[in-house]
Amino acid sequence: AGAQCAVDLESLPSGSEVVLAASGVSPDTQMLLESLVQRIPGARMEDNVTAATTHLVTPMDSVSGLALQRSTKYLTALARGAWVVSTDWVRDSVKSGCWCPEAEYEIAGDKHTRGGPARARRRREAGEAPLLVGIPCHVNTDGCHRSVNTEALKLITRLAGATMVERCGCRFVPEASSPSGPDAISSVQGQVHVL
């Protein structure tokens, strides 16, 4: 995008700490990210998207601006309201020697919906409740590929504020709370039914 940068690369964008995670990036981009965070005080990389993650870096289609894949990390970043930016944000920031404004590199969405990353981030920044607060949801992985991680889907749904329920005959019963569960997740696809 060739954005104008206003913040020196040795400083931090959007606050006092930058915690990056990456999804679907090339080995070269991964190395660039790791070397970048080593140079900048207060910046670090995480393997997964957690409550501390401020930015998810992922490739995007240069024409549509959409994420190339809808990974678990991508969905978790949306549920947590983190910045979801293209790999160009990192490359252009390194080239220019300063942090480029994230908004110019924000992913426009994915093949299923547009605008999700910006809406989720703005909700978090405004202190609004997550999108699914108070809505009962059921995660159904019946018939899905066996690699579907049901617990990851449930975590993403809970992060979005939903109340998880199990089907018991004709009525819905809240799911038993699981012990703290993983704070980060790896990769899934499946169905979440809003009831």
Backbone hydrogen bonds, N-H to C=O, Kabsch-Sander energy under -0.5 kcal/mol:
donor,donor_aa,acceptor,acceptor_aa,energy
6,A,99,W,-0.7
7,V,99,W,-1.0
8,D,6,A,-0.5
9,L,97,G,-2.2
11,S,8,D,-2.4
15,G,12,L,-0.5
18,V,42,G,-1.3
19,V,17,E,-0.5
20,L,18,V,-0.6
20,L,44,R,-2.9
21,A,55,H,-1.9
23,S,57,V,-2.2
30,Q,26,S,-2.5
31,M,27,P,-2.3
32,L,28,D,-2.2
33,L,29,T,-2.7
34,E,30,Q,-2.4
35,S,31,M,-2.5
36,L,32,L,-2.2
37,V,33,L,-2.4
38,Q,34,E,-1.2
39,R,35,S,-1.0
39,R,36,L,-0.8
40,I,36,L,-0.9
43,A,40,I,-1.9
44,R,18,V,-2.2
46,E,20,L,-2.6
50,T,48,N,-0.6
53,T,50,T,-1.1
54,T,19,V,-2.3
55,H,19,V,-2.0
56,L,83,W,-3.0
57,V,21,A,-2.8
57,V,55,H,-0.5
58,T,56,L,-0.5
58,T,85,V,-2.3
61,D,66,L,-3.0
65,G,61,D,-2.5
67,A,109,G,-3.0
68,L,59,P,-1.9
71,S,69,Q,-0.9
75,L,71,S,-2.4
76,T,72,T,-2.7
77,A,73,K,-2.6
78,L,74,Y,-2.1
79,A,75,L,-2.4
80,R,76,T,-2.2
81,G,77,A,-1.1
81,G,78,L,-0.6
82,A,77,A,-2.2
83,W,54,T,-2.5
85,V,56,L,-2.6
85,V,83,W,-0.6
86,S,105,Y,-2.2
87,T,58,T,-0.6
89,W,86,S,-1.5
90,V,86,S,-0.6
91,R,87,T,-2.1
92,D,88,D,-3.2
93,S,89,W,-1.7
94,V,90,V,-2.5
95,K,91,R,-2.6
96,S,92,D,-2.4
97,G,93,S,-1.3
98,C,93,S,-1.0
99,W,7,V,-2.5
104,E,101,P,-1.0
105,Y,102,E,-2.5
106,E,102,E,-0.6
106,E,103,A,-0.6
107,I,84,V,-3.0
108,A,65,G,-2.9
109,G,65,G,-0.5
110,D,113,T,-3.0
115,G,108,A,-4.3
119,R,115,G,-2.5
120,A,116,G,-2.8
121,R,117,P,-2.2
122,R,118,A,-2.7
123,R,119,R,-2.2
124,R,120,A,-2.0
125,E,121,R,-2.9
126,A,122,R,-2.2
127,G,124,R,-1.5
128,E,123,R,-2.5
132,L,160,A,-3.2
133,V,130,P,-1.6
134,G,161,G,-1.2
135,I,132,L,-2.3
137,C,163,T,-2.7
138,H,193,H,-2.6
140,N,138,H,-0.6
140,N,191,Q,-2.0
141,T,139,V,-0.5
144,C,141,T,-2.1
148,V,145,H,-2.2
150,T,148,V,-1.0
153,L,149,N,-2.1
154,K,150,T,-2.4
155,L,151,E,-2.3
156,I,152,A,-2.5
157,T,153,L,-2.3
158,R,154,K,-2.7
159,L,155,L,-2.9
160,A,156,I,-1.6
161,G,158,R,-2.1
162,A,157,T,-1.9
163,T,135,I,-2.3
164,M,162,A,-0.6
165,V,137,C,-2.6
166,E,173,V,-2.7
168,C,166,E,-0.5
168,C,171,R,-2.2
171,R,168,C,-1.7
173,V,166,E,-2.0
175,E,164,M,-2.0
181,G,179,P,-0.6
191,Q,140,N,-1.2
193,H,138,H,-3.3
193,H,191,Q,-0.5
194,V,192,V,-0.6
195,L,136,P,-2.6
195,L,193,H,-0.6
